[in-house]
């Protein structure tokens, strides 16, 4: 009896709720698995998918978005052993699950904290309400692979934005396995899109893309690349979140900063009745 040849898994991209191979047909080897190497066209396709999902996701109730984030936590809990098998520490999987729950809880509370009635002179109601920025490009941190990834995706989508994530080339398996969780958790297609491969190939395309409204450079460790990306982002006045130190403590209380930075504030004046 001949020895069985193992079937090597191919980890594909996650675009528009589906798992396409890179249009270039390229891949690279990580932990004995093939991982798709995204191209510039893949990045553009991901932006199209993210933009098409903005209206439905931003228009959903905050309560509904919270329900979906909690469902993601449920599905992640069920796949705990799978992430551990990929080398993600068990306590990190637990922390990532808890972070989804934490952000889910803020979904219908943030508008009350960040918006409200403003005191003005004159017979008017003056009301401020937060609204999503739109399509956000995100460069995920390399470590911690899963907790860092969740900590940059969750605050962007809980507030109604859609995202295109450039996963760390050194830690792509956790990112694409998280995509498998998202695909089975009631999250509408296109709300989260995940690209694997070289940051130098996909991220400049995202930074310069005129249909991307904000870019989060958290995982960029090359100062020269970060500066280049900021210049490209300035072409359409994207909101930019700068890189964080490599020793950033992702296990600490995340606070509200990442959510509020990716929001716009709309203020409405209305005359008071007599």
C-alpha positions in Angstrom: 0.0 0.0 0.0 1.5 3.3 -1.1 2.0 6.1 1.4 -0.8 8.7 1.2 0.1 12.2 -0.1 -1.4 14.9 2.0 -3.6 17.5 0.3 -2.0 20.9 0.9 -4.5 23.6 1.6 -4.6 26.7 -0.5 -5.6 29.8 1.4 -7.4 32.2 -0.9 -8.2 35.9 -0.7 -11.5 37.1 0.8 -13.3 39.6 -1.4 -17.0 40.4 -1.5 -17.8 37.5 0.8 -16.2 35.0 -1.5 -12.8 33.2 -1.7 -11.2 33.9 -5.1 -7.6 33.1 -6.0 -5.4 36.0 -6.9 -6.1 37.1 -10.5 -2.4 36.8 -11.1 -2.4 33.1 -10.1 0.5 33.6 -7.7 0.9 32.1 -4.3 3.6 31.7 -1.6 4.4 29.0 0.9 3.6 29.5 4.6 3.7 26.6 7.1 3.4 24.0 4.3 0.3 25.8 2.9 -0.2 27.8 -0.2 -1.3 31.4 0.4 -2.5 33.6 -2.4 -0.3 36.6 -3.4 -2.6 39.5 -4.1 -2.0 41.8 -7.0 -2.9 45.5 -7.5 -6.0 44.4 -9.4 -7.1 42.3 -6.4 -6.8 45.4 -4.3 -8.9 47.4 -6.7 -11.5 44.6 -6.8 -11.6 44.6 -3.0 -12.3 48.3 -2.9 -15.2 47.8 -5.4 -16.6 45.1 -3.1 -16.2 47.3 0.0 -17.9 50.3 -1.7 -20.8 48.2 -2.8 -21.4 47.1 0.8 -21.3 50.5 2.4 -24.9 51.5 1.8 -26.4 48.4 3.3 -23.9 48.1 6.2 -24.0 51.8 7.2 -27.8 51.7 6.8 -28.2 48.7 9.2 -29.3 49.5 12.7 -26.5 49.7 15.3 -28.3 47.0 17.2 -28.1 44.7 14.2 -24.4 45.4 13.6 -23.8 44.5 17.3 -25.7 41.2 16.8 -23.5 40.3 13.9 -20.2 41.1 15.7 -21.4 39.0 18.6 -22.1 36.2 16.1 -18.6 36.5 14.9 -17.4 36.0 18.5 -19.6 32.9 18.7 -18.1 31.4 15.6 -14.6 32.3 16.6 -15.1 30.5 19.9 -16.2 27.4 18.0 -13.0 27.4 15.9 -10.6 28.0 18.9 -8.7 24.7 18.4 -8.2 25.5 14.7 -6.4 28.7 15.5 -4.4 27.1 18.2 -3.3 24.5 15.6 -2.1 27.3 13.4 0.2 28.5 16.2 -2.0 31.2 17.7 -1.8 30.9 21.6 -5.0 29.8 23.2 -5.1 32.9 25.4 -4.8 35.1 22.4 -7.8 33.4 20.7 -9.8 34.0 23.9 -8.7 37.6 24.0 -9.7 38.1 20.3 -13.1 36.5 21.0 -13.6 38.8 24.0 -12.7 41.8 21.9 -15.4 41.1 19.3 -17.9 41.0 22.2 -16.5 44.2 23.6 -17.0 46.1 20.4 -20.4 44.5 19.8 -21.5 46.1 23.0 -20.5 49.5 21.9 -22.5 49.4 18.6 -25.6 51.1 19.9 -24.0 53.1 22.7 -21.3 55.0 20.8 -23.8 57.4 19.1 -25.1 58.4 22.6 -21.5 59.0 23.9 -20.1 60.6 20.8 -23.2 62.5 19.6 -26.0 64.4 21.3 -27.7 67.8 21.7 -25.5 70.9 21.7 -26.4 74.1 23.7 -26.7 77.0 21.3 -28.0 80.6 21.5 -31.3 81.0 19.7 -34.5 79.1 19.2 -33.0 76.0 17.7 -32.3 72.3 18.3 -28.7 71.6 17.4 -28.0 67.9 17.2 -24.8 66.1 16.3 -24.7 62.4 15.2 -21.8 60.3 14.2 -21.7 58.7 10.7 -19.3 56.2 9.2 -16.5 57.5 7.0 -17.0 54.9 4.3 -14.3 52.5 2.9 -11.3 52.1 5.1 -8.0 50.4 4.1 -6.3 48.7 7.0 -2.7 47.4 7.3 -2.9 44.7 10.0 -0.1 44.3 12.5 2.2 41.3 12.3 1.9 40.4 16.0 -0.2 39.4 17.8 -1.5 37.8 14.6 -5.1 37.3 15.6 -5.7 39.8 18.4 -4.0 42.6 16.5 -6.1 41.8 13.4 -9.4 41.8 15.3 -8.4 45.1 17.1 -8.1 46.9 13.8 -11.1 45.4 12.0 -13.7 45.4 14.7 -13.6 49.2 15.5 -13.9 50.1 11.8 -16.9 47.9 11.0 -18.9 48.3 14.2 -19.4 52.0 13.3 -20.7 51.2 9.8 -17.5 51.4 7.7 -16.4 48.7 5.4 -12.8 47.6 5.2 -10.1 46.2 2.9 -7.4 44.6 5.0 -3.9 44.0 3.9 -2.8 41.1 6.2 0.8 40.8 7.4 2.8 38.8 4.9 4.5 37.0 7.8 1.2 35.9 9.5 -1.4 35.4 6.8 -3.0 32.1 8.0 -4.7 33.6 11.0 -6.1 36.4 8.7 -7.6 34.0 6.1 -8.9 31.6 8.8 -10.6 34.6 10.4 -12.1 35.2 6.9 -13.6 31.7 7.1 -15.2 32.7 10.4 -16.6 35.9 9.0 -18.0 34.1 5.9 -20.2 32.0 8.2 -21.3 34.6 10.7 -24.1 36.6 9.0 -21.6 39.4 8.0 -22.8 40.8 4.6 -20.4 40.2 1.7 -18.0 43.0 1.1 -18.0 44.5 4.6 -14.6 42.9 5.3 -12.2 42.0 2.5 -8.8 40.5 3.2 -5.8 40.5 1.0 -2.6 38.4 1.6 0.8 39.0 0.0 3.3 41.8 -0.2 2.4 45.1 1.4 4.6 47.0 -1.0 2.4 45.8 -3.9 -1.2 46.2 -2.5 -1.0 49.0 0.1 0.2 51.8 -2.2 -2.7 51.0 -4.5 -5.1 51.3 -1.6 -3.5 54.5 -0.4 -3.8 56.2 -3.8 -7.3 54.8 -4.6 -9.8 57.6 -4.9 -12.7 55.5 -3.6 -11.0 54.8 -0.3 -12.0 57.3 2.4 -9.5 56.5 5.2 -6.4 54.4 5.7 -5.1 52.8 8.9 -1.3 52.3 8.7 -1.1 50.4 12.0 0.9 47.5 10.7 3.4 49.5 8.6 6.9 49.1 10.2 8.9 50.8 7.4 9.0 54.6 8.1 9.8 55.4 4.5 6.9 53.4 3.2 4.6 55.0 5.8 5.6 58.4 4.6 5.0 57.4 1.0 1.6 56.1 1.8 0.6 59.4 3.6 1.6 61.4 0.5 -0.6 59.1 -1.7 -3.5 59.3 0.8 -3.4 63.1 0.7 -4.5 63.1 -3.0 -8.1 62.7 -2.0 -7.8 63.9 1.7 -8.0 60.5 3.2 -8.1 60.3 6.9 -4.9 58.6 8.1 -4.2 56.6 11.2 -0.4 56.5 11.7 1.5 53.3 12.5 1.7 52.1 16.1 5.0 51.0 17.9 5.9 47.4 17.3 5.8 46.9 21.1 2.2 48.2 21.4 0.2 46.4 24.0 -2.8 45.0 22.2 -4.1 43.3 25.3 -4.8 46.7 27.0 -8.2 48.4 27.1 -8.6 49.6 23.5 -10.6 52.7 24.4 -12.9 54.5 21.9 -10.2 56.2 19.8 -10.2 53.8 16.9 -13.9 53.9 16.6 -14.3 57.7 16.8 -11.3 58.4 14.4 -13.2 56.6 11.7 -16.4 58.6 12.1 -17.7 61.8 10.6 -20.0 64.1 12.7 -23.1 65.5 11.1 -24.7 68.4 12.8 -28.3 69.4 12.2 -30.1 72.6 13.1 -33.8 72.6 13.5 -36.1 75.5 14.7 -37.9 75.0 18.0 -41.7 75.1 17.9 -43.5 78.0 19.6 
